[in-house]
Amino acid sequence: MKALLTFLPLFRQRSGALLLALILSLATLLAGVSLLGTSGWFITATALTTAGLGFNLFVPSAMVRGLSFIRILARYGERLVGHNATLRLLSDLRGWLFARLFPRLPLPDRSLRHGDLVSRLTADIDALDTAFLVAIGPLAAAMVVGTAMTVILAIFLPGAALPYGLALALAGLAVPTTMVLLGRKAGRDSVAARADLRMEVLDGINGHADLILLGALGNAAGKFEAAGQHASRLHLRLGAITSLGGLTVQMLAAGALIGTLWAGLVALEAGQIDGPLMAGLLLAVLGSFEVTSLIVRSTSKATQAMAAAERLVALAELPPTVAEPAAPLAIPGNAPIRFEAVSFGYPGLPPVLHDISFTVAPGERLAIAGPSGGGKTTLLRLLLRFADPQAGGIRIGESALPAFRSDDIHRHMALLSQDSPVFIDTIRNNLLIGRADASEEELWAALGKAQLAQHVSALPKGLDTLVGEAGRTLSAGQARRLCLARALLSNAPVLLLDEPTNALDRETEEAFFKVLASASQGRTVIMVTHAAIPEGTVDRVLTLDNGRLD
Ligand SMILES: Nc1ncnc2c1ncn2[C@@H]1O[C@H](COP(=O)(O)OP(=O)(O)OP(=O)(O)O)[C@@H](O)[C@H]1O
């Protein structure tokens, strides 16, 4: 519940629309209950009055028509306003989470699984954004309608007010509370189990070719099966709790109806009410319990929303990996980058970099070579301030990195990472991520520098060719070159290239190294590579071995 309250300000932003949806939903329910009550009263009164003499037919029939009309309009309005507010809330929630997520996840965190993250960003947000529409709104409406019905009974049939009110209180308060208490653990476990299942699916899809070729499909299918069975056992447990809740509410509704009938018959015999009124009240009671049946569905939705809120808050409240400066400085344009006695280890792990010191002059092209696992990528991550070193520091000009805003640092340095992604989009849009206002000529020039122009110009749709998921319609080398072109397109004065020739054949690699100098003219380049670097490609080569510079 506390987690759900974290999202209150976001709900409050849409409070006007949500309140209107609630009022319209109330109007729908009240019109429905009144319609049943009036119809019961009307039909009984007509039947009891011989040939309609002495009974005004006009008023009740007009009421029936009016109430039907109100019900239709109110339901339509409620759907329109409620869904509109929910969709807006969905975009608010996604924006809220993404804004919190990026500063918290710049380092690949080994404890956070992709399937789980996808689950939180999709299923959990969905559970939360509909919390009002399918949980809070109907629960509130059911309670208001039930209270109004109790008041009406207290006025016209006092003997029925107590059993009805009691049944309503049990159905509206005791049943949901018990359901929440019984289902809380299973609800939480079920959300986690579904995330596990998603993770198994994603893993299986990503690695299916290797699994088949290595004959490991049986093992993967077994894990998938186990995850599926665990999720479905929890689902069944939740289903049983929901069914039990539904059964209890139905029994309470039947009890309230019998109580009203009993009190009605007693009052009828005593001449305290007439037959038509009693029939009307009985039908209205029946109608009002239609509302309480919503409570069961709403409660299970509310339980899911609470579990989802807990998972989202846990993600949003991960501590930021670095603190942003209170009074940020502007990054100087033409300034050297200095590593000064930098030592770093990933959280809870032994140090990866030891006492690293070097300077890169503006416009210099520096290569950092060395064996795999030596700490080259980690060094670039520190330069982008994805984390702060435990000892020493990095400066741009005279100021240490923590004096600059992370956004400014990322604008100052364009990165081609080892696993730069190709997005499901056209070649053009993949390139424009590097610089949104790049002209057609600039796009082709960047493709040319990355040795990809020839391939793209041969495609029937050229720059507007869709590259498919993760660039699957490109070869690994072409996808790599597309990412390289994107990095080259950026206006950042510093280019960080992590294994830029990874997945390129020898010929293309040599061609890339040849053009690197002209492609990066006027910029500082720090390139991490295993490849043999031809003479003249860079100004200087440093070797990083086992976290130490030679
Ligand atoms: N996110 C992380 N969490 C924990 N340890 C990590 C993480 N990333 C890298 N490491 C560890 O830090 C060490 C240095 O890794 P790094 O990727 O910097 O090396 P590298 O020189 O770039 O290697 P390669 O050339 O193979 O990419 C390795 O032992 C690696 O296992």
The ligand as a Tripos MOL2 file, in Angstrom:
@<TRIPOS>MOLECULE
LIG
   31    33     1     0     0
SMALL
NO_CHARGES

@<TRIPOS>ATOM
      1 N1         29.2270   -4.8870  -14.8880 N.pl3     1 LIG1
      2 C1         30.2260   -5.5940  -14.3570 C.ar      1 LIG1
      3 N2         30.0960   -6.0770  -13.1040 N.ar      1 LIG1
      4 C2         31.1040   -6.7910  -12.5520 C.ar      1 LIG1
      5 N3         32.2760   -7.0600  -13.1640 N.ar      1 LIG1
      6 C3         32.4700   -6.6190  -14.4020 C.ar      1 LIG1
      7 C4         31.4530   -5.8780  -15.0800 C.ar      1 LIG1
      8 N4         31.9140   -5.5640  -16.3040 N.ar      1 LIG1
      9 C5         33.1660   -6.0950  -16.3930 C.ar      1 LIG1
     10 N5         33.4930   -6.7240  -15.2710 N.ar      1 LIG1
     11 C6         34.7940   -7.3960  -14.9800 C.3       1 LIG1
     12 O1         35.8170   -6.4250  -15.0380 O.3       1 LIG1
     13 C7         36.9710   -6.9490  -15.6730 C.3       1 LIG1
     14 C8         37.3920   -6.0290  -16.8350 C.3       1 LIG1
     15 O2         36.3670   -6.0730  -17.8040 O.3       1 LIG1
     16 P1         36.4070   -5.1340  -19.0950 P.3       1 LIG1
     17 O3         35.1680   -5.3990  -19.8690 O.co2     1 LIG1
     18 O4         36.6830   -3.7520  -18.6770 O.co2     1 LIG1
     19 O5         37.6780   -5.7140  -19.8590 O.3       1 LIG1
     20 P2         38.1300   -5.4820  -21.3570 P.3       1 LIG1
     21 O6         39.5850   -5.2440  -21.3050 O.co2     1 LIG1
     22 O7         37.3040   -4.4350  -22.0080 O.co2     1 LIG1
     23 O8         37.8180   -6.8990  -21.9600 O.3       1 LIG1
     24 P3         37.3830   -7.2430  -23.4760 P.3       1 LIG1
     25 O9         38.5190   -6.8090  -24.3290 O.co2     1 LIG1
     26 O10        37.2170   -8.7250  -23.4390 O.co2     1 LIG1
     27 O11        36.1350   -6.4970  -23.7130 O.co2     1 LIG1
     28 C9         36.6380   -8.3540  -16.1130 C.3       1 LIG1
     29 O12        37.2160   -9.2520  -15.1950 O.3       1 LIG1
     30 C10        35.1300   -8.4240  -16.0560 C.3       1 LIG1
     31 O13        34.7100   -9.7110  -15.6770 O.3       1 LIG1
@<TRIPOS>BOND
     1     1     2 1
     2     2     3 ar
     3     2     7 ar
     4     3     4 ar
     5     4     5 ar
     6     5     6 ar
     7     6     7 ar
     8     6    10 ar
     9     7     8 ar
    10     8     9 ar
    11     9    10 ar
    12    10    11 1
    13    11    12 1
    14    11    30 1
    15    12    13 1
    16    13    14 1
    17    13    28 1
    18    14    15 1
    19    15    16 1
    20    16    17 2
    21    16    18 1
    22    16    19 1
    23    19    20 1
    24    20    21 2
    25    20    22 1
    26    20    23 1
    27    23    24 1
    28    24    25 2
    29    24    26 1
    30    24    27 1
    31    28    29 1
    32    28    30 1
    33    30    31 1
@<TRIPOS>SUBSTRUCTURE
     1 LIG1         1 GROUP 0 **** ****
